[in-house]
Amino acid sequence: MFPAWQHAYDAVLQETDRSLLFLRIEVAESAIRIRLDAIRTGDANRSERNAIADAITHLDSLKRRLGFQM
């Protein structure tokens, strides 16, 4: 639905190799930051901003569970 960042986020969700997971998380977080900068304001982007907020929450939770430094 939001290809500018969602492909990178989906790659995190599908990664099974823990040694690659941190890299995938970094890539997804970078893509999300870039997209957030592009859609900072505007009601038309509200659903995407909400989806991004959910993705960030999930990525943070995943990093905590895996013991990654935040």
Order of alpha helices (4+ residues) and beta strands (2+ residues): alpha-alpha-alpha
